[in-house]
Amino acid sequence: MAYTTIDDPSIYFNTVLYTGNATARTITGVGFNPDWVWIKNRSGDFSHFLGDIVRGSNKNLNSNSDAAEEDNSAKFQSVTTDGFQIGTHNGANGNGNNIVAWNWKAGGSASSNSGGTITSSVSANTTAGFSIVSYTSNGSASQTVGHGLGAVPHWIIAKNRDSGSSSYNYWTVYNHNLATANDKKLKLNETEAATTTNLWGDTDPTTTKFYVHTSGDGSTNVSTDKIIAYCFTGIKGYSKFGTYTGNGNADGAFAYTGFRPAWVMVRDPGNAENWLMYDNKRPGYNLTNNHLFANGSDAETASTANTMDLLSNGFKVRSTNNGLNRSGSTFLYMAFAESPFVNSNGIPNNAR
């Protein structure tokens, strides 16, 4: 069996850097038609803007906020064949500002999925292990939603798109590496540690569906509210949803991914910490110290406090900071490849 089925990860994930000019325009150079676009102005204190093909044009969510979905053509507008369209908002296109956009390929236009008790609309890419799932919740206990991956999800990021009560609107994260994962949640827009919940129905997801439940903070199943969920499963040589144990030393932990990472997000789920985001374009060489916070609007920080090396087969932490390397903590990470460690012909790729 081949080591990887994806020799060129850049056809499924790619990071694009651009400079804002305050004029509505199309950003190109992604290399494919992105189905999920995540934009952050690196130069200033601006929210992240997330758009996707399933929710449609001008529909923006913020990873750093529990705000409801906003229909705003000044921010993210739509996807195109080699990129995406943006408006004039400073957060997406501030004049002279440095901006990053992370882009994923799902399955294009959504199809109806009746694999759960709640019918969903799904754009799925089973090759890359990624699907975008939209559904309207019904507020009933013990419901299921079809995800279209054809494999068990390792990571789910869900958001209530409607207004409703603010207690329902946070970003809910499921991660299979958490102990008793089906009754745990993290909040992408906050720093709080993982807490117990029944939002995932206290039942592990399957190859066809994940479970949702209504509760006191039922952000995955509030009656008549629209939910979006980004679902991922690990693909050897392309994506990894793993863990590492911090040691508190500058000569920090090594996380084996089986590929040279193009993008990494790290979180200590046991403590109040930020969601740290790195990629191979910022700054484009090791040490990689240009990081952003998925839960924060902060400008990009290039400090020695949170640094790592992106290597041919994983990443190496080079920090004593608790948010990246707290001694004894088990850290969660999600990572996508720039290049597999060994290609489908069994030939090792070059180190960075």
C-alpha positions as CSV (number, residue, x, y, z in Angstrom):
1,M,0.0,0.0,0.0
2,A,1.3,3.4,-0.9
3,Y,2.6,5.6,1.9
4,T,0.3,8.4,0.8
5,T,-2.4,8.9,-1.8
6,I,-1.7,12.7,-2.0
7,D,1.7,13.6,-3.5
8,D,0.8,17.2,-4.0
9,P,-1.1,18.5,-0.9
10,S,-1.2,22.0,-2.4
11,I,-4.2,21.0,-4.5
12,Y,-6.2,20.6,-1.3
13,F,-4.7,23.1,1.0
14,N,-2.8,26.3,0.4
15,T,-1.8,29.5,2.1
16,V,-1.9,32.7,0.2
17,L,-0.4,36.0,1.4
18,Y,-1.5,39.3,-0.1
19,T,-1.3,43.1,0.5
20,G,-4.5,45.0,0.9
21,N,-5.4,47.9,-1.4
22,A,-8.9,48.9,-0.1
23,T,-10.4,48.1,-3.6
24,A,-12.8,45.2,-4.1
25,R,-11.0,42.6,-6.1
26,T,-10.2,38.9,-6.7
27,I,-7.3,37.2,-4.9
28,T,-5.7,34.5,-7.1
29,G,-2.9,32.0,-6.7
30,V,-4.6,29.5,-4.5
31,G,-4.2,26.8,-7.2
32,F,-7.7,25.4,-6.9
33,N,-11.2,26.5,-6.3
34,P,-11.3,26.9,-2.5
35,D,-14.4,25.8,-0.7
36,W,-13.4,27.1,2.7
37,V,-11.5,30.4,3.1
38,W,-10.1,31.7,6.4
39,I,-8.8,35.3,6.2
40,K,-6.8,37.3,8.8
41,N,-5.3,40.8,8.6
42,R,-1.8,40.3,10.0
43,S,-1.0,44.0,10.4
44,G,-3.7,45.1,12.8
45,D,-6.4,44.3,15.4
46,F,-9.0,42.8,13.1
47,S,-11.3,39.7,13.4
48,H,-10.8,36.6,11.3
49,F,-13.2,36.3,8.4
50,L,-14.4,32.8,7.4
51,G,-16.4,32.1,4.3
52,D,-17.3,28.9,2.5
53,I,-19.1,27.7,-0.6
54,V,-22.0,26.0,1.4
55,R,-23.1,29.1,3.3
56,G,-22.6,31.2,0.1
57,S,-21.6,34.6,-1.0
58,N,-21.0,37.5,1.5
59,K,-21.6,35.2,4.5
60,N,-18.9,35.9,7.1
61,L,-18.2,34.3,10.5
62,N,-15.4,35.2,12.9
63,S,-13.4,32.5,14.7
64,N,-12.5,34.9,17.5
65,S,-16.1,35.8,18.2
66,D,-19.4,34.2,19.1
67,A,-21.2,36.7,16.8
68,A,-23.9,35.4,14.5
69,E,-23.2,35.1,10.8
70,E,-23.0,38.4,9.0
71,D,-24.0,39.2,5.4
72,N,-21.4,41.7,4.4
73,S,-20.0,42.1,0.9
74,A,-17.2,44.4,2.2
75,K,-15.4,41.4,3.7
76,F,-15.2,37.9,2.2
77,Q,-17.5,37.8,-0.9
78,S,-17.2,34.5,-2.7
79,V,-14.9,31.7,-4.0
80,T,-13.5,31.7,-7.5
81,T,-11.7,29.2,-9.7
82,D,-8.3,30.1,-8.4
83,G,-9.0,32.1,-5.3
84,F,-11.7,34.3,-3.8
85,Q,-13.3,37.7,-4.0
86,I,-13.0,40.4,-1.2
87,G,-14.5,43.8,-0.6
88,T,-13.0,46.9,0.9
89,H,-13.2,46.2,4.6
90,N,-9.9,46.9,6.4
91,G,-9.9,43.4,8.0
92,A,-9.9,41.7,4.6
93,N,-8.3,44.3,2.4
94,G,-6.8,47.2,4.5
95,N,-4.7,49.4,2.3
96,G,-1.0,48.4,2.6
97,N,-1.8,45.7,5.2
98,N,-0.3,42.2,5.2
99,I,-3.0,39.6,5.0
100,V,-3.1,35.8,5.1
101,A,-5.7,33.5,3.7
102,W,-5.8,29.8,4.4
103,N,-7.7,27.8,1.8
104,W,-9.2,24.2,1.8
105,K,-10.7,22.1,-0.9
106,A,-13.9,20.3,0.0
107,G,-16.3,18.9,-2.7
108,G,-17.7,22.0,-4.4
109,S,-21.4,22.7,-4.3
110,A,-23.3,21.0,-1.5
111,S,-25.5,17.9,-1.9
112,S,-28.3,16.7,0.3
113,N,-27.3,14.1,2.9
114,S,-29.9,12.0,4.6
115,G,-27.5,9.9,6.6
116,G,-28.7,11.3,9.9
117,T,-32.0,12.1,11.6
118,I,-31.4,15.7,10.5
119,T,-31.0,16.2,6.8
120,S,-27.8,18.1,6.0
121,S,-26.2,19.8,3.0
122,V,-22.7,18.5,2.5
123,S,-19.7,19.4,0.4
124,A,-17.3,16.5,1.0
125,N,-13.8,15.6,-0.2
126,T,-13.2,12.1,0.9
127,T,-9.7,12.1,-0.7
128,A,-8.6,14.9,1.5
129,G,-10.7,14.0,4.5
130,F,-12.7,17.3,4.7
131,S,-16.3,18.1,4.6
132,I,-18.4,21.2,5.1
133,V,-21.8,20.4,6.7
134,S,-24.8,22.7,7.0
135,Y,-28.0,21.8,8.8
136,T,-31.0,23.3,10.5
137,S,-31.3,22.0,14.1
138,N,-34.5,20.8,15.5
139,G,-33.9,21.1,19.2
140,S,-34.6,17.4,19.9
141,A,-32.4,15.2,22.0
142,S,-30.1,12.5,20.5
143,Q,-30.1,13.6,16.9
144,T,-27.6,12.7,14.2
145,V,-26.1,14.6,11.2
146,G,-24.6,13.1,8.0
147,H,-21.1,14.4,7.4
148,G,-20.1,12.7,4.1
149,L,-16.5,11.9,5.0
150,G,-16.9,8.1,4.6
151,A,-14.5,7.9,7.7
152,V,-14.8,8.7,11.4
153,P,-14.2,12.4,12.0
154,H,-11.2,13.2,14.1
155,W,-12.0,16.9,14.5
156,I,-15.3,18.9,14.2
157,I,-15.6,22.7,14.4
158,A,-19.2,23.7,14.6
159,K,-20.9,27.1,14.8
160,N,-24.4,28.3,15.3
161,R,-24.9,30.8,12.5
162,D,-28.1,32.5,13.9
163,S,-28.5,35.1,16.5
164,G,-30.6,33.5,19.3
165,S,-29.1,33.5,22.8
166,S,-25.4,34.3,23.0
167,S,-24.9,31.2,25.2
168,Y,-25.7,29.1,22.1
169,N,-23.4,30.9,19.6
170,Y,-19.8,29.9,20.5
171,W,-17.7,27.8,18.3
172,T,-17.9,24.2,19.5
173,V,-14.9,21.9,18.9
174,Y,-14.9,18.1,19.1
175,N,-11.5,16.3,19.1
176,H,-11.2,12.6,19.2
177,N,-8.0,12.8,21.3
178,L,-9.7,14.2,24.3
179,A,-10.5,11.7,27.1
180,T,-14.2,10.6,26.6
181,A,-14.2,12.9,23.6
182,N,-17.9,12.6,23.0
183,D,-18.8,14.4,26.2
184,K,-16.1,17.1,25.9
185,K,-16.1,20.5,24.2
186,L,-13.6,23.2,23.5
187,K,-14.5,26.7,22.3
188,L,-12.5,28.0,19.3
189,N,-13.3,31.6,20.1
190,E,-12.2,31.3,23.8
191,T,-9.3,30.2,25.9
192,E,-11.1,28.2,28.5
193,A,-10.1,24.6,29.1
194,A,-12.2,21.7,27.8
195,T,-15.4,21.1,29.7
196,T,-18.0,18.3,30.0
197,T,-21.0,18.6,27.7
198,N,-23.6,16.5,26.0
199,L,-23.5,18.5,22.8
200,W,-22.1,15.5,20.9
201,G,-24.8,13.2,22.2
202,D,-22.3,11.3,24.5
203,T,-21.8,9.1,21.5
204,D,-18.8,8.7,19.2
205,P,-19.3,9.8,15.6
206,T,-19.3,7.1,12.9
207,T,-18.2,6.9,9.3
208,T,-21.5,8.4,8.2
209,K,-22.8,10.7,10.9
210,F,-22.0,12.6,14.1
211,Y,-24.3,13.0,17.1
212,V,-25.8,16.3,18.5
213,H,-28.0,17.0,21.4
214,T,-30.0,19.9,22.9
215,S,-29.0,21.1,26.3
216,G,-28.6,24.2,28.4
217,D,-26.0,25.5,26.0
218,G,-27.1,23.4,23.0
219,S,-25.0,25.1,20.3
220,T,-25.1,22.1,18.1
221,N,-28.9,21.6,18.2
222,V,-31.0,24.7,19.0
223,S,-34.5,24.5,17.6
224,T,-34.6,26.0,14.0
225,D,-31.1,27.5,14.2
226,K,-28.7,27.0,11.3
227,I,-25.5,25.3,12.1
228,I,-22.3,25.0,10.1
229,A,-19.7,22.2,10.8
230,Y,-16.3,21.7,9.4
231,C,-15.4,18.0,9.7
232,F,-11.9,16.4,9.3
233,T,-10.4,13.0,9.3
234,G,-6.7,12.3,9.1
235,I,-5.2,11.3,5.7
236,K,-1.7,9.7,5.9
237,G,0.8,12.0,4.3
238,Y,-1.6,14.9,4.1
239,S,-3.3,15.7,7.5
240,K,-2.8,14.7,11.1
241,F,-4.9,15.4,14.2
242,G,-2.7,14.3,17.0
243,T,-1.1,15.1,20.3
244,Y,2.3,15.8,21.9
245,T,3.4,16.2,25.5
246,G,5.0,19.4,26.6
247,N,8.3,19.4,28.5
248,G,8.7,23.1,29.4
249,N,12.1,23.3,27.7
250,A,13.4,25.4,24.8
251,D,14.4,22.0,23.3
252,G,10.8,21.1,23.2
253,A,8.6,18.3,22.1
254,F,8.7,16.8,18.6
255,A,5.3,15.9,16.9
256,Y,5.6,13.3,14.2
257,T,3.1,14.0,11.4
258,G,4.5,12.0,8.5
259,F,4.8,15.1,6.3
260,R,6.3,18.6,6.2
261,P,3.6,20.8,7.7
262,A,2.2,23.7,5.7
263,W,-0.2,24.7,8.6
264,V,-0.4,23.9,12.2
265,M,-2.8,24.9,15.0
266,V,-2.0,24.0,18.6
267,R,-4.1,24.0,21.8
268,D,-3.6,23.0,25.4
269,P,-7.1,21.7,26.2
270,G,-6.4,21.3,29.9
271,N,-5.7,25.0,30.6
272,A,-6.8,28.5,29.7
273,E,-4.7,29.1,26.6
274,N,-4.8,30.5,23.1
275,W,-5.3,28.6,19.9
276,L,-1.9,29.1,18.2
277,M,-1.7,29.2,14.4
278,Y,1.4,28.7,12.2
279,D,2.1,28.2,8.5
280,N,5.0,27.7,6.1
281,K,4.6,31.2,4.5
282,R,5.0,33.2,7.7
283,P,7.9,33.9,7.7
284,G,8.7,31.0,5.3
285,Y,11.8,29.6,7.1
286,N,12.7,28.2,10.5
287,L,12.4,29.2,13.3
288,T,8.7,29.7,12.6
289,N,7.7,32.3,15.1
290,N,5.0,34.3,13.3
291,H,1.8,33.2,15.0
292,L,-1.8,34.2,15.1
293,F,-4.5,33.3,17.6
294,A,-7.7,31.7,16.2
295,N,-9.5,33.0,19.2
296,G,-8.0,36.6,19.0
297,S,-8.2,39.6,16.8
298,D,-4.5,40.4,17.6
299,A,-2.1,41.4,14.9
300,E,0.5,38.8,13.9
301,T,3.2,38.3,16.6
302,A,6.8,37.4,15.7
303,S,8.2,36.7,19.1
304,T,10.6,34.2,20.7
305,A,7.9,33.1,23.1
306,N,6.1,30.7,20.8
307,T,8.4,29.2,18.2
308,M,8.6,25.9,16.3
309,D,10.5,24.3,13.5
310,L,8.5,22.9,10.5
311,L,10.5,19.8,9.5
312,S,10.3,17.1,6.8
313,N,8.3,14.7,9.0
314,G,6.7,16.9,11.7
315,F,7.3,19.9,13.8
316,K,9.6,20.6,16.7
317,V,8.6,23.0,19.5
318,R,11.3,25.6,20.4
319,S,9.6,27.4,23.3
320,T,9.2,27.3,27.1
321,N,5.9,29.1,26.8
322,N,3.0,27.3,28.6
323,G,0.7,27.9,25.7
324,L,2.9,25.8,23.4
325,N,5.0,23.7,25.7
326,R,3.6,23.5,29.3
327,S,5.5,20.7,31.1
328,G,3.3,17.6,31.4
329,S,0.4,19.0,29.3
330,T,-1.0,17.0,26.4
331,F,-1.4,19.4,23.5
332,L,-3.8,18.9,20.6
333,Y,-2.8,19.8,17.1
334,M,-4.3,19.8,13.6
335,A,-1.8,19.9,10.8
336,F,-1.9,19.9,6.9
337,A,1.0,19.0,4.7
338,E,3.2,20.9,2.4
339,S,4.8,17.7,1.3
340,P,4.5,14.0,2.4
341,F,7.6,12.5,4.1
342,V,7.5,9.7,1.5
343,N,5.6,10.0,-1.8
344,S,3.3,7.4,-3.3
345,N,6.3,5.8,-5.1
346,G,8.1,5.2,-1.8
347,I,10.6,8.0,-2.4
348,P,11.5,10.3,0.5
349,N,10.9,14.0,-0.1
350,N,13.5,16.6,0.7
351,A,13.8,18.1,4.2
352,R,13.0,21.8,4.7
